[in-house]
Amino acid sequence: MAKSKIETAVLIGAGNLGWHLAKALSRQGIRIMQVFSRTEETGKALAEQVHTDHHTDLKQLENKVDIIIIAIPDAEIKAVIAQIDFGNSLAVHTAGAMPLDVFKEKTCRFGVLYPLMTFTRNKAVDFNKVPVLVEANSPENTDKLVKFARQLSGKVHIMDSKQRKIIHLSAVFASNFSNHMYTLADTLLAREAISFDLLKPLITETAGKISTIPPLSAQTGPAIRDDKITMEEHLQMLKEETDIAEIYRQISKSIITFARKGK
């Protein structure tokens, strides 16, 4: 019979998420028995941080642990799962868009532990404030995984694969696409030797508004005002930047459409 509390883990992946997850596990006294990474340098560095061994060959995986956590890019998950004998360990992946049943041909104890956050290796994150979405293949495993997740975070939610997938899509818009907009803004400013720092108070205020009002209500700018003169002037400024101009055009169109729906 499996233990009720998770005390030991194997971590597969030493990227941004793996790095933060390993630190969070260690802080809670969960012993990481092994770190696996195909990249020797980052894998060894993380293993040293949490006082364990690094491996590159999955044949060396220790499956007599409470949980095996796969924290690698989505496109690699199926291939990695195919190589592993999970034994009686609870197996989980950390992907937002990957379904739960990716494990079903390999083990009878599996789940998902998806931290809904953007992670950068050297940027500290308070893991206790990170929403963690969990799902498992049985009530017993769900209960175990929820208790485990609550050791790491104060914001644990049970979400099925369909819900997690739409949350992941929404997160791409809210985080990844927003950050790309910052990249485009930085690029435009840099051409005139203007610091991106000038925009940071504006970005902070814009992000802060949605803590108290809906995003649609917080929208400002020429598109929401249907200021065609200003938008046309902006597009003229971008006439040599056809890709950026098209992004500007399509997003402005979307803002106008949503504004009209909201009236």
C-alpha positions, 0 to 999 in steps of 0.5 A: 500500500502506498504511503499517504504522504509524499516524502521522496521525489525524482525530478526529470527536467532542470529547466526554468520550472524544474529549477524553481520546483526543486527549490520549493520541494527542498524547502518543504523537506521533500527529499529529491533522490535524483535529478535527470536532465539531458543537459549536463551543465544545468542538471549538475548545477541543480542537483548540487543546489538540492544535494542530490545526484544528476543523471542523463540516462533514464535507465538509471531512474529510481522508481522506489520513490513517492513521486516522479515529476516530469518537468520538461517541454510538452513536445518531449513528454510522450517520448520520455514517459515511454522510456520509464518504468514508474514502478508504484511511484505516483507519476505526474507531468507539469504541462498545461496543455498535455492531457492526463491520459498520456500516462495510461499505457505506462502506469496505474498511478498518475496525475498532473501538477501544473504551476500556473506561473511564468518561471525564469531561473534566476528570478525569485518566485514565492511558490506559496502564491503560485496557483497549482492545478492538479488532476489525477486518475483516481480519487485516492491519487487526487487526494494525495496529489492535492495534499502534496501540492498544498505543501508547495502552494496555498492556491491549489485547484482541481482542474480536469484536462479540458479546463487546464487546456483552456487555462493554458491557452488563456495564459499564453494570451495573458503572459506570453503574448503580453511579454512579446508586446513588451519586446516589440515596444522595447525594439521600437524605443531602442531604435531611437536610443530611448530606454524601455524603463520609461514604460515600466510605470505604465506597464505596472499601472496597467497590470495593477488595474485588473486587480480591481476592475475587469480587463475590458473596463481597464482598456484605454488607447486610440483603438478603444476611442476609435481614434482613426487619425492616431491609428493611421499615423501609427501605421504610417510610422510602421510602414517599413515594419510590415509584421509589427504593423499587421500586429498593430492592425489586428489587435486594434481591430480586436479591441474595437470589436470587444468594445462594441460587444461590451456596450 
